């Protein structure tokens, strides 16, 4: 997969992960891109390590699932570190 495809996958996976997770998350589109790319990398690395997944195809369901799962994990860790993952009762 090319570098631009990897960035696009990370951006979309980060946006989907933000939509899936409850609560208010900080950061704009750049933070979403960065956390999504890191999450896609982490998910791809773990998928390759644990499941011997082939991540060379952009339109593979396996690639997207691992990228979104990795992005969710990274967003959860980011929320724990920054404390912005908690929803407020108003």
Residue, then its C-alpha position, 0 to 999 in steps of 0.5 A: x500500500x502506498x504512503x498516501x493510501x496509508x494516510x487516507x486509511x488512517x484518516x478515515x479509520x480515525x474518524x470512524x473510531x471517533x464516531x464509534x467511541x462515546x464521549x467528547x474527544x479533543x483534537x481536530x482533523x490533524x489530531x484525527x489524522x495523526x491518531x488514525x495513522x498511529x492506530x492503523x500502524x498499531x492495528x496492522x502491526x498487531x494483525x500481522x504479528x498475531x494473525x499473519x494478516x496481509x495488509x497490502x490491499x487498500x480495499x480489504x475488509x481485514x485491513x480496514x477492521x485492523x486499522x479501525x480497531x487499532x485507532x480505537x485502541x489508540x484513541x482510548x489510550x490518548x483519552x486516558x492520558x489526556x483525560x478528554x475521553x470522559x463525557x460530562x453530565x449536564 
